[in-house]
Amino acid sequence: MSKGIIDASIRNFRTQLEEAIKDLHELTERIKSPALAQTASDLRERIREPFMFVIVGEVKAGKSSFINALLNTGDEICKVAPDPCTDTIQQILYGETHVLVQNEYLKKIYQPIDILKEIAIVDTPGTNTIIKHHQEITERFIPVSDLIVFVFEAKNPYRQSAWEFFDYIHADWRKKVIFILQQSDLMEPEDLAINLKGVQSQAEKKGITEARVFAVSAKKALQGAYEESGMASVITYINSHVTGGKAPWLKLNNSIDTATEIRDKIETGMDIRNQQLLADQAFRVDIKETLDSQGLRSRKQVEILVENLIATYERITRNAEKELGKGLAFFTLVKRSFLALFSKKESAMGWLTEVTSTMERDLKDQLTLKVNDGVTDVAESIQQMAKMIELKIKNSQSILKTDQEIFSDIAEKRVQVMQDLQQAFSQFLSRSDSFVDESMIPADTEFAPDIAKGGGLAVIGIVIATVTKGMVFDITGGILSAVGILFAGITVGLKRQKVLNSFRQEVDKGQASLQEEIRSKLERYVDTIKGRIDTNFKDFDAMLALEDQEMKVLNTRFKSTHEQLLLLEKEISSAFLKVNPKPEL
């Protein structure tokens, strides 16, 4: 393949990669990750730059001297500053003439050196420097670098700060690294061999197989003893693995790798955010299912209360009907009419009044007793519904954390919404008016003192008892009035069965009214409390709706960017292999 075709292919891939990284950058801004957005922006800007060596290491490790020896011009390209606190980041690039461009934090040096046609070199301050912004800016170069050259003092390559910085390079960005033990001339060969082996072993422990470690003396190289300095081995490595036409392809591959790392970091964050969304949606479904199941349980308790009331009502009215049937026999009425001449109590109306009074007393006493027994169960089932929801809110699952690299702002918003929900629900449970339905309570009911005394969940039983007793007395009172009117019109001439039928009709109407009124009112009360509990989730539901909508957009955009990068990676690798059978760095 001709050089012209290769160059055109590289240019085409650069253009495609720029577009892919542009989309990736837009995604990083969409997820509001300034750090990843900066990295994506830097990566896009540097796609057309040469293959970039980034030289890192601690202060006084000899990085600048190493660069001077690597360029081997006889000039001090990188100033070896006696005071590391005055150092700056230096980027050395190819230029037809020597040019120096400098801003507050970065110095660009252009030099007419052939090797710089294929590579650029970045000299960074020491990882343990105290200069403000140096670490921050150094770390900006790491993600967009193509090869990290980690320089140690040969006599002490084990400092913790250096290896912690290595962890950032390797664990966070998985950059290709070679190790330089500088100032090797200050050590005995035996001790140097031990340290070479030690760095090799340490690198392997941290996941680098077949780590490349070189012992060099920049001082010897700069003094003219290039072969003895160890620099020849470094140059050989660079020539065989980077230069000679491979650098542009490696640059493309490394840019893809960095873009992939950014994509993977986004994917990791999105996976957690998706998990949180699914957990929150499941939590909301669980809340609704709990309300429904507990609502059904409360309705069953209502049904039991109604059945007990109706059974008691029917027993008492049946007894009254039997007594009425016996008392309305013809000869019994004649007898009562005769005895009435001597005592009003023995008259038919006196007897009927006694039957009515007995039925009234029995209904009042027995139905009140049944109400008192049943109210507790209904109230407990409603209280249990509220308490279960409170517990579920407190135990809701938090997967997205506020200290995460991505989406910490979303985590903080969710924490705030959940805290607000807990606080609002706690206040809801403590307020008596949360469990009062004024439409159920008769206007003339003496209710306020009991409410004030109960408060919150405790008021539920008061509400149910008041409503139920009120309805029982209203309905039974109405029946008794109707029965009284019926009895007042009874004469000896009336037919016994007609009177009994009329009595039964009034009693049956009362039973149907009692059953329907109590059931419908208490079931409506249960549904009202369910609805009020559910209303507390208004803000949570709004958050959930927005999150669901946002994640659909993000997932679609991420999928598109992911597929775009995968396709480019495959195409670049395939094209690279055609011109570089052994491309590994």
C-alpha positions as CSV (number, residue, x, y, z in Angstrom):
1,M,0.0,0.0,0.0
2,S,1.5,3.4,-1.0
3,K,2.3,6.1,1.5
4,G,-0.3,8.4,-0.1
5,I,-3.1,5.9,0.3
6,I,-2.0,5.2,3.9
7,D,-1.9,8.9,4.7
8,A,-5.4,9.4,3.2
9,S,-6.7,6.5,5.2
10,I,-5.3,7.9,8.4
11,R,-6.8,11.3,7.6
12,N,-10.2,9.7,6.9
13,F,-10.1,7.8,10.2
14,R,-9.1,11.0,12.1
15,T,-12.1,12.8,10.7
16,Q,-14.5,9.9,11.6
17,L,-12.9,9.7,15.1
18,E,-13.3,13.4,15.6
19,E,-17.0,13.1,14.9
20,A,-17.4,10.1,17.2
21,I,-15.6,11.9,20.0
22,K,-17.7,15.0,19.4
23,D,-20.8,12.9,20.0
24,L,-19.1,11.4,23.1
25,H,-18.3,14.9,24.4
26,E,-21.9,15.9,23.9
27,L,-22.9,12.9,26.0
28,T,-20.5,13.8,28.8
29,E,-22.0,17.3,28.9
30,R,-25.5,15.8,28.9
31,I,-24.7,13.7,32.0
32,K,-23.1,16.8,33.5
33,S,-19.6,15.3,34.1
34,P,-17.1,18.2,33.8
35,A,-14.1,16.0,34.2
36,L,-15.0,13.5,31.5
37,A,-16.2,16.4,29.3
38,Q,-12.8,18.0,29.6
39,T,-11.0,14.8,28.8
40,A,-13.2,14.2,25.7
41,S,-12.6,17.8,24.6
42,D,-8.8,17.4,25.1
43,L,-8.8,14.1,23.2
44,R,-10.6,15.6,20.3
45,E,-8.3,18.6,20.1
46,R,-5.2,16.3,20.1
47,I,-6.3,13.7,17.6
48,R,-4.2,15.5,14.9
49,E,-1.2,15.9,17.1
50,P,1.8,13.5,16.9
51,F,2.1,10.4,19.1
52,M,2.5,11.8,22.7
53,F,5.0,10.7,25.3
54,V,4.1,12.0,28.7
55,I,7.0,11.9,31.1
56,V,6.0,11.5,34.8
57,G,7.7,10.9,38.0
58,E,8.6,12.5,41.3
59,V,10.5,15.7,41.8
60,K,14.3,15.3,41.3
61,A,13.8,11.9,39.5
62,G,15.7,13.3,36.5
63,K,12.8,13.6,34.0
64,S,14.1,16.8,32.2
65,S,17.6,15.3,31.9
66,F,16.1,12.1,30.5
67,I,14.3,14.1,27.8
68,N,17.4,16.0,26.8
69,A,19.3,12.7,26.5
70,L,16.4,11.2,24.5
71,L,16.4,14.1,22.0
72,N,20.2,14.0,21.9
73,T,20.8,17.4,20.3
74,G,23.5,18.6,22.6
75,D,21.3,21.4,23.7
76,E,19.3,21.7,26.9
77,I,15.8,21.5,25.4
78,C,14.2,21.0,28.8
79,K,15.7,23.3,31.5
80,V,16.9,21.3,34.5
81,A,15.6,23.6,37.2
82,P,17.4,23.7,40.5
83,D,14.2,24.6,42.2
84,P,11.4,22.3,41.2
85,C,8.8,24.7,42.6
86,T,9.4,27.0,39.7
87,D,8.9,24.3,37.1
88,T,6.1,24.3,34.5
89,I,4.6,21.7,32.2
90,Q,6.5,21.6,28.9
91,Q,5.3,20.2,25.6
92,I,8.0,19.6,23.0
93,L,6.8,19.5,19.4
94,Y,8.3,19.6,15.9
95,G,8.8,23.0,14.3
96,E,10.8,24.2,11.4
97,T,12.5,26.7,13.7
98,H,12.9,27.0,17.4
99,V,9.7,28.7,18.9
100,L,8.6,29.1,22.5
101,V,5.0,29.7,23.3
102,Q,4.0,30.0,27.0
103,N,1.0,30.6,29.1
104,E,0.5,30.5,32.9
105,Y,0.6,26.7,33.2
106,L,2.0,25.3,29.9
107,K,5.1,26.0,27.8
108,K,5.2,24.7,24.2
109,I,8.6,24.3,22.7
110,Y,8.9,23.8,18.9
111,Q,12.2,22.3,17.7
112,P,13.4,21.1,14.3
113,I,14.3,17.6,15.6
114,D,13.5,14.7,13.3
115,I,12.1,12.3,16.0
116,L,9.5,15.0,16.8
117,K,7.9,14.6,13.4
118,E,6.5,11.4,14.8
119,I,6.2,12.0,18.5
120,A,5.6,14.8,20.9
121,I,7.0,14.9,24.5
122,V,5.4,16.3,27.6
123,D,7.6,17.0,30.6
124,T,5.5,17.2,33.7
125,P,6.3,18.5,37.2
126,G,6.9,15.9,39.9
127,T,3.9,14.0,41.3
128,N,4.8,15.3,44.7
129,T,5.2,19.0,43.7
130,I,3.6,21.7,45.8
131,I,2.9,24.1,42.9
132,K,-0.8,24.9,42.6
133,H,-2.6,23.4,39.5
134,H,0.4,21.2,38.5
135,Q,-1.2,17.9,39.5
136,E,-4.5,18.9,38.0
137,I,-2.9,19.9,34.7
138,T,-0.6,16.8,34.7
139,E,-3.7,14.6,35.1
140,R,-5.3,16.3,32.1
141,F,-2.5,15.1,29.9
142,I,-2.6,11.5,31.2
143,P,-5.9,10.5,29.6
144,V,-4.9,11.8,26.2
145,S,-1.3,10.5,26.3
146,D,-0.2,7.6,24.0
147,L,2.7,6.4,26.1
148,I,3.5,7.1,29.7
149,V,7.2,7.2,30.6
150,F,7.5,6.7,34.3
151,V,10.8,8.0,35.6
152,F,12.1,6.9,39.0
153,E,15.3,7.6,40.8
154,A,17.3,4.5,40.3
155,K,18.3,4.4,43.9
156,N,14.8,4.6,45.3
157,P,12.0,3.5,43.0
158,Y,9.6,2.6,45.8
159,R,8.1,5.8,47.0
160,Q,4.4,5.6,47.8
161,S,3.4,8.8,46.1
162,A,4.9,7.7,42.8
163,W,3.1,4.3,42.8
164,E,-0.2,6.0,43.9
165,F,0.1,8.2,40.8
166,F,0.9,5.0,38.8
167,D,-2.4,3.6,40.1
168,Y,-4.3,6.6,38.7
169,I,-2.6,6.1,35.3
170,H,-3.1,2.4,35.0
171,A,-6.3,1.7,37.0
172,D,-8.2,4.7,35.8
173,W,-7.0,5.0,32.2
174,R,-5.1,1.7,31.5
175,K,-2.4,3.6,29.7
176,K,0.6,1.9,28.2
177,V,3.6,2.5,30.5
178,I,7.4,2.0,30.3
179,F,9.6,2.5,33.4
180,I,12.9,4.4,33.5
181,L,15.3,4.0,36.4
182,Q,17.2,7.3,36.0
183,Q,20.6,8.2,37.5
184,S,21.7,4.6,37.3
185,D,25.4,5.9,37.4
186,L,24.9,6.6,41.1
187,M,24.4,2.9,41.9
188,E,26.4,-0.3,42.1
189,P,25.4,-2.8,39.3
190,E,24.3,-5.3,41.9
191,D,22.0,-2.9,43.7
192,L,20.7,-1.6,40.3
193,A,19.8,-5.1,39.2
194,I,17.8,-5.6,42.5
195,N,15.9,-2.4,41.9
196,L,15.2,-3.3,38.2
197,K,13.8,-6.6,39.4
198,G,11.8,-4.8,42.2
199,V,10.1,-2.4,39.8
200,Q,9.4,-5.3,37.4
201,S,7.8,-7.2,40.2
202,Q,5.8,-4.2,41.5
203,A,4.4,-3.5,38.0
204,E,3.4,-7.1,37.6
205,K,1.6,-7.0,41.0
206,K,-0.4,-4.0,39.7
207,G,-1.4,-5.8,36.5
208,I,1.3,-5.1,33.9
209,T,2.6,-8.3,32.4
210,E,6.1,-8.2,30.9
211,A,6.7,-4.6,32.1
212,R,9.4,-2.7,30.2
213,V,12.0,-1.4,32.6
214,F,15.1,0.5,31.5
215,A,18.1,1.6,33.6
216,V,19.6,4.8,32.1
217,S,22.1,7.6,33.0
218,A,21.1,10.8,31.2
219,K,24.3,12.3,32.6
220,K,26.5,9.8,30.8
221,A,24.4,10.2,27.6
222,L,24.8,14.0,27.7
223,Q,28.5,13.6,28.3
224,G,28.8,11.6,25.1
225,A,28.9,8.0,26.6
226,Y,25.6,7.1,24.9
227,E,26.1,3.4,24.7
228,E,27.1,3.1,28.3
229,S,24.2,5.3,29.4
230,G,21.5,2.7,28.5
231,M,19.7,5.3,26.3
232,A,20.4,3.2,23.2
233,S,18.0,0.5,24.5
234,V,15.2,3.1,25.0
235,I,15.8,4.4,21.5
236,T,15.7,0.9,20.0
237,Y,12.4,0.2,21.8
238,I,10.9,3.5,20.4
239,N,12.1,2.8,16.9
240,S,10.7,-0.8,16.9
241,H,7.4,0.0,18.6
242,V,6.5,3.6,17.8
243,T,8.3,5.3,15.0
244,G,8.8,4.2,11.4
245,G,5.2,4.9,10.3
246,K,3.5,3.2,13.2
247,A,2.9,6.3,15.3
248,P,-0.1,7.7,13.5
249,W,-1.9,4.3,13.7
250,L,-1.0,3.9,17.3
251,K,-2.3,7.4,18.0
252,L,-5.6,6.4,16.4
253,N,-5.8,3.2,18.4
254,N,-4.9,5.0,21.6
255,S,-7.5,7.7,21.0
256,I,-10.0,4.9,20.5
257,D,-8.9,3.3,23.7
258,T,-9.2,6.6,25.6
259,A,-12.6,7.2,24.1
260,T,-13.6,3.7,25.1
261,E,-12.4,4.4,28.6
262,I,-14.6,7.5,28.8
263,R,-17.5,5.5,27.3
264,D,-16.9,2.7,29.9
265,K,-16.9,5.2,32.8
266,I,-20.2,6.6,31.4
267,E,-21.6,3.1,31.0
268,T,-20.7,2.2,34.6
269,G,-22.4,5.3,35.9
270,M,-25.4,4.7,33.7
271,D,-25.7,1.1,34.8
272,I,-25.9,2.2,38.4
273,R,-28.3,5.0,37.6
274,N,-30.5,2.5,35.6
275,Q,-30.4,0.1,38.6
276,Q,-31.5,3.0,40.9
277,L,-34.3,3.8,38.5
278,L,-35.5,0.2,38.3
279,A,-35.2,-0.1,42.1
280,D,-37.3,3.1,42.5
281,Q,-39.9,2.0,40.0
282,A,-40.1,-1.4,41.8
283,F,-40.4,0.5,45.1
284,R,-43.3,2.5,43.8
285,V,-45.0,-0.6,42.5
286,D,-44.5,-2.2,45.9
287,I,-46.1,0.8,47.6
288,K,-49.1,0.6,45.3
289,E,-49.4,-3.2,45.8
290,T,-49.1,-2.7,49.6
291,L,-51.8,-0.1,49.6
292,D,-54.0,-2.4,47.5
293,S,-53.4,-5.5,49.6
294,Q,-53.8,-3.6,52.9
295,G,-56.8,-1.9,51.4
296,L,-58.4,-5.2,50.7
297,R,-57.6,-6.4,54.2
298,S,-59.3,-3.3,55.6
299,R,-62.3,-3.9,53.4
300,K,-62.5,-7.5,54.7
301,Q,-62.5,-6.1,58.2
302,V,-65.3,-3.7,57.2
303,E,-67.2,-6.7,55.8
304,I,-66.8,-8.7,59.0
305,L,-68.0,-5.7,61.0
306,V,-71.1,-5.3,58.7
307,E,-71.9,-9.0,58.9
308,N,-71.7,-9.0,62.7
309,L,-74.0,-5.9,62.9
310,I,-76.5,-7.4,60.4
311,A,-76.5,-10.7,62.2
312,T,-77.1,-9.0,65.6
313,Y,-79.8,-6.7,64.0
314,E,-81.5,-9.7,62.4
315,R,-81.5,-11.7,65.7
316,I,-83.0,-8.9,67.7
317,T,-85.7,-8.0,65.1
318,R,-86.6,-11.7,64.6
319,N,-87.1,-12.0,68.4
320,A,-89.3,-8.9,68.3
321,E,-91.2,-10.3,65.3
322,K,-91.9,-13.6,67.2
323,E,-93.1,-11.7,70.2
324,L,-95.3,-9.6,68.0
325,G,-96.7,-12.7,66.2
326,K,-97.7,-14.3,69.5
327,G,-99.1,-11.0,70.9
328,L,-101.2,-10.3,67.8
329,A,-103.2,-13.6,68.1
330,F,-106.9,-12.8,68.1
331,F,-107.7,-14.2,71.6
332,T,-104.6,-12.6,73.0
333,L,-105.7,-9.2,71.7
334,V,-109.3,-9.7,73.1
335,K,-107.8,-10.7,76.5
336,R,-105.6,-7.5,76.5
337,S,-108.6,-5.4,75.6
338,F,-110.5,-6.8,78.6
339,L,-107.6,-6.3,80.9
340,A,-107.0,-2.8,79.7
341,L,-110.2,-1.9,81.6
342,F,-108.2,-2.3,84.8
343,S,-104.6,-1.3,83.7
344,K,-103.2,0.6,80.8
345,K,-100.1,-1.5,80.9
346,E,-102.1,-4.5,80.0
347,S,-103.6,-2.8,77.0
348,A,-102.5,-3.7,73.4
349,M,-100.7,-0.3,73.0
350,G,-99.0,-0.7,76.3
351,W,-97.7,-4.1,75.2
352,L,-96.7,-2.8,71.8
353,T,-94.8,0.0,73.5
354,E,-93.0,-2.5,75.6
355,V,-92.1,-4.6,72.5
356,T,-90.7,-1.5,70.8
357,S,-88.8,-0.4,73.9
358,T,-87.2,-3.8,74.3
359,M,-86.2,-3.9,70.7
360,E,-84.8,-0.4,70.9
361,R,-82.8,-1.2,74.0
362,D,-81.5,-4.4,72.6
363,L,-80.5,-2.9,69.2
364,K,-78.8,0.0,71.0
365,D,-76.8,-2.2,73.4
366,Q,-76.0,-5.1,71.1
367,L,-75.1,-3.0,68.0
368,T,-73.0,-0.7,70.1
369,L,-71.1,-3.7,71.5
370,K,-70.6,-5.1,68.0
371,V,-69.4,-1.7,66.7
372,N,-66.9,-1.4,69.5
373,D,-65.6,-4.9,68.8
374,G,-65.3,-4.4,65.1
375,V,-63.9,-0.9,65.0
376,T,-60.6,-2.0,66.6
377,D,-60.0,-4.5,63.8
378,V,-60.8,-2.1,61.0
379,A,-58.8,0.7,62.6
380,E,-55.8,-1.6,63.2
381,S,-55.8,-2.7,59.5
382,I,-55.8,0.9,58.3
383,Q,-53.1,1.8,60.8
384,Q,-51.1,-1.2,59.7
385,M,-51.3,0.1,56.1
386,A,-49.9,3.4,57.0
387,K,-47.1,2.0,59.2
388,M,-46.1,-0.5,56.5
389,I,-45.7,2.4,54.0
390,E,-43.7,4.4,56.5
391,L,-41.3,1.4,57.0
392,K,-40.9,0.9,53.2
393,I,-40.0,4.5,52.7
394,K,-37.4,4.3,55.4
395,N,-36.0,1.1,53.9
396,S,-36.0,2.2,50.3
397,Q,-32.9,1.1,48.4
398,S,-30.1,3.6,47.7
399,I,-27.8,2.3,44.9
400,L,-26.7,5.7,43.4
401,K,-24.3,7.3,45.8
402,T,-23.5,11.0,46.3
403,D,-19.7,10.4,46.1
404,Q,-19.7,8.7,42.7
405,E,-17.6,10.0,39.8
406,I,-20.7,10.4,37.6
407,F,-24.3,11.3,38.5
408,S,-23.5,12.4,42.1
409,D,-25.8,15.4,41.4
410,I,-28.6,13.0,40.6
411,A,-27.9,11.0,43.7
412,E,-28.1,14.2,45.8
413,K,-31.4,15.2,44.3
414,R,-32.8,11.7,45.0
415,V,-31.5,11.9,48.6
416,Q,-33.3,15.2,49.0
417,V,-36.6,13.9,47.5
418,M,-36.4,10.8,49.8
419,Q,-35.7,12.9,52.9
420,D,-38.6,15.2,52.0
421,L,-40.9,12.2,51.5
422,Q,-39.9,10.7,54.9
423,Q,-40.5,14.0,56.6
424,A,-43.8,14.7,54.8
425,F,-45.1,11.2,55.6
426,S,-44.0,11.4,59.2
427,Q,-46.0,14.7,59.5
428,F,-48.9,13.1,57.7
429,L,-49.1,10.3,60.2
430,S,-48.9,12.7,63.1
431,R,-51.8,14.9,62.0
432,S,-55.3,14.0,63.0
433,D,-56.9,15.7,60.0
434,S,-55.0,13.3,57.7
435,F,-57.5,10.6,58.8
436,V,-60.7,12.6,59.1
437,D,-63.3,12.6,56.3
438,E,-65.7,15.4,57.2
439,S,-68.2,14.3,54.6
440,M,-68.8,11.0,56.6
441,I,-69.5,12.7,59.9
442,P,-72.9,14.2,60.8
443,A,-72.7,17.9,61.3
444,D,-74.1,17.8,64.8
445,T,-71.6,15.2,66.0
446,E,-69.5,16.0,69.1
447,F,-66.2,15.1,67.6
448,A,-63.5,17.7,68.0
449,P,-62.5,16.9,71.7
450,D,-61.9,13.3,70.8
451,I,-59.9,14.2,67.7
452,A,-57.7,16.6,69.7
453,K,-57.1,13.9,72.3
454,G,-56.3,11.2,69.7
455,G,-54.2,12.8,67.0
456,G,-52.6,11.0,64.0
457,L,-53.1,7.3,63.6
458,A,-54.9,7.1,66.9
459,V,-57.9,9.0,65.6
460,I,-58.8,6.4,63.0
461,G,-60.7,4.3,65.6
462,I,-62.5,7.4,66.8
463,V,-63.6,8.3,63.3
464,I,-64.9,4.8,62.5
465,A,-66.7,4.4,65.8
466,T,-68.3,7.8,65.5
467,V,-69.4,7.3,61.9
468,T,-70.6,3.7,62.5
469,K,-72.5,4.4,65.7
470,G,-74.1,7.5,64.1
471,M,-75.3,5.5,61.2
472,V,-76.5,2.6,63.4
473,F,-78.6,4.9,65.6
474,D,-79.9,7.0,62.7
475,I,-81.1,3.9,60.8
476,T,-82.4,1.9,63.8
477,G,-84.1,5.1,65.1
478,G,-85.8,5.6,61.8
479,I,-87.0,2.0,61.8
480,L,-88.4,2.3,65.3
481,S,-90.3,5.4,64.4
482,A,-91.8,3.6,61.4
483,V,-92.7,0.7,63.6
484,G,-94.2,3.0,66.2
485,I,-96.4,4.6,63.6
486,L,-97.4,1.2,62.4
487,F,-98.3,0.0,65.9
488,A,-100.3,3.2,66.6
489,G,-102.7,2.3,63.8
490,I,-103.3,-1.3,64.9
491,T,-106.9,-2.2,65.8
492,V,-108.5,-5.4,66.7
493,G,-109.9,-5.5,63.3
494,L,-106.6,-5.5,61.5
495,K,-105.3,-8.8,60.1
496,R,-102.5,-10.3,62.1
497,Q,-100.4,-11.3,59.0
498,K,-100.7,-7.9,57.4
499,V,-99.3,-6.3,60.5
500,L,-96.4,-8.8,60.6
501,N,-95.7,-8.3,56.9
502,S,-95.6,-4.6,57.4
503,F,-93.3,-5.0,60.4
504,R,-91.0,-7.3,58.4
505,Q,-90.9,-4.8,55.4
506,E,-89.8,-2.0,57.7
507,V,-87.2,-4.2,59.4
508,D,-85.9,-5.5,56.0
509,K,-85.6,-1.9,54.7
510,G,-83.7,-1.0,57.8
511,Q,-81.4,-4.0,57.4
512,A,-80.6,-3.2,53.8
513,S,-80.0,0.5,54.6
514,L,-77.8,-0.4,57.6
515,Q,-75.8,-2.9,55.5
516,E,-75.4,-0.6,52.5
517,E,-74.7,2.7,54.4
518,I,-72.1,1.2,56.7
519,R,-70.3,-0.8,54.1
520,S,-70.2,2.0,51.5
521,K,-69.1,4.7,54.0
522,L,-66.4,2.6,55.6
523,E,-65.1,1.4,52.3
524,R,-65.0,4.9,51.0
525,Y,-63.1,5.9,54.2
526,V,-60.5,3.1,53.5
527,D,-60.1,4.3,49.9
528,T,-59.8,8.0,51.0
529,I,-57.0,7.1,53.4
530,K,-55.3,5.0,50.7
531,G,-55.5,8.0,48.3
532,R,-54.1,10.4,50.9
533,I,-51.2,8.1,51.6
534,D,-50.5,7.8,47.9
535,T,-50.6,11.6,47.5
536,N,-47.5,11.9,49.6
537,F,-45.6,10.4,46.7
538,K,-46.4,13.3,44.4
539,D,-42.8,14.7,44.3
540,F,-41.3,11.2,44.2
541,D,-43.5,10.3,41.2
542,A,-42.5,13.6,39.4
543,M,-38.8,12.7,40.0
544,L,-39.4,9.2,38.7
545,A,-41.1,10.4,35.6
546,L,-38.3,12.8,34.7
547,E,-35.7,10.2,35.5
548,D,-37.4,7.6,33.3
549,Q,-37.6,10.1,30.4
550,E,-34.0,11.2,30.8
551,M,-32.6,7.7,31.0
552,K,-34.5,6.8,27.8
553,V,-32.7,9.7,26.0
554,L,-29.3,8.8,27.6
555,N,-29.6,5.1,26.8
556,T,-30.4,5.9,23.2
557,R,-27.5,8.3,22.8
558,F,-25.1,6.0,24.6
559,K,-26.1,3.1,22.4
560,S,-25.4,5.1,19.3
561,T,-22.0,6.4,20.5
562,H,-21.1,2.9,21.7
563,E,-21.8,1.3,18.3
564,Q,-20.0,4.1,16.5
565,L,-16.8,3.6,18.6
566,L,-17.0,-0.2,18.2
567,L,-17.2,0.1,14.4
568,L,-14.4,2.6,14.2
569,E,-12.2,0.4,16.5
570,K,-12.8,-2.6,14.3
571,E,-12.1,-0.7,11.1
572,I,-8.9,1.0,12.4
573,S,-7.5,-2.2,13.8
574,S,-8.1,-4.0,10.5
575,A,-6.5,-1.2,8.5
576,F,-3.6,-1.0,11.0
577,L,-2.9,-4.8,10.7
578,K,-2.6,-4.5,7.0
579,V,0.4,-2.1,7.2
580,N,1.8,-3.1,10.6
581,P,1.8,-6.9,11.1
582,K,3.3,-6.5,14.7
583,P,1.6,-3.4,16.0
584,E,1.8,-4.0,19.8
585,L,3.4,-1.2,21.8
